[in-house]
């Protein structure tokens, strides 16, 4: 689930998605793939929250990464930034000037040729809209297209712009002229796209099971071979048992998540293959610090003591690992010493100090993702622990759009459960989005407002570029404050990506920097 700081543009666009009845857009026709070669992805949530690539910040990444491209790409296996729309780049010694050289053979799905001016316009629009993920460009002072293929960035402060430009959000290059004289945001949110990627939107039917279909972009610069997939379909399947049945029946090709038991079964099922990859995606329980029972730090600390993270991970039997802090292992800022173990007696004492006992039992509301069995296990364990101290948990499973909309309105929950993953391979994303103050909530759903925390967060980009050791210390200090002292969050687990897909799918590699994305153009169809 995703995701930040400036809210207005994103919320406006979201309302357009909700209001419209869906659109149907035809792309550039089939590529070189064979007839009836469609890759079908079973996903447990609504796919599209926001169609505008400038402010997109949620589940639609799984489609967007097949429609749009960025200047660079992060290879999680090599831990290196690689070319995408830019073929090469360089930086000045002080890290304040970055120069990117673009490909000269790229055409947008609208027919417009990509050049440096078009790329400049796309990034500048993203920055100007200041939607959730646009903060990744905060260091940029100005952008110049010095010739048709050369893009020069001047920064206010040093930052790893090659890594920023590989972001899974807000780094997309798109045709800003796609809507002509019309409103571009509205045009996008009718189900249109203006990317350079291997696929383009064929049809979109929000709220239906077969929500989205993409077709091959005929003139894609990366080319086509006969054994590639000519289309991609995203099928909404909230229950993992249903997804598993669809995979076995050959009705879908790929399931992004199964229960541990079903994943084990998949590994020994004819016609099915599985992979398992460590991820950067963790599950977080965000505590409402602004109002309700959890506005009291003692109650938040008590809930942490009622959360048995080792027991939760054991129950999920290899599908996850304990979250030791906010930042997963493998990223600068990864924590240690934060794993929460249950202590019911200590929790009961804290609740008594806060005024909760048999005569005044603690009652909490919680929202979580409908159909997510892993989150359901956490909810069940926490509900049982609360009952031990005389409390009650009112947990409500919801579709992501509804869960997030409620949390950002006046009807707030006490605990908001969601996944987070970085926008690019850096820990800053968790802190800038979840913990930094905001006048209106977006993904900072602890509703925390702490100027000292904000100041530490704001120091991280420069420190990461200039003094990684000091950046690591700031991350440690922030986690001490947010997890241990203020108890605004409970990091639960980090997912192991356990995928199941048809034997006919060849070439699949998981990239945790682009969570749950299948880069379908990289696959071949042996079926």
Order of alpha helices (4+ residues) and beta strands (2+ residues): alpha-beta-alpha-beta-beta-beta-beta-alpha-beta-beta-alpha-alpha-beta-beta-beta-alpha-beta-alpha-beta-alpha-alpha-beta-alpha-beta-alpha-beta-alpha-beta-alpha-alpha-alpha-beta-beta-beta
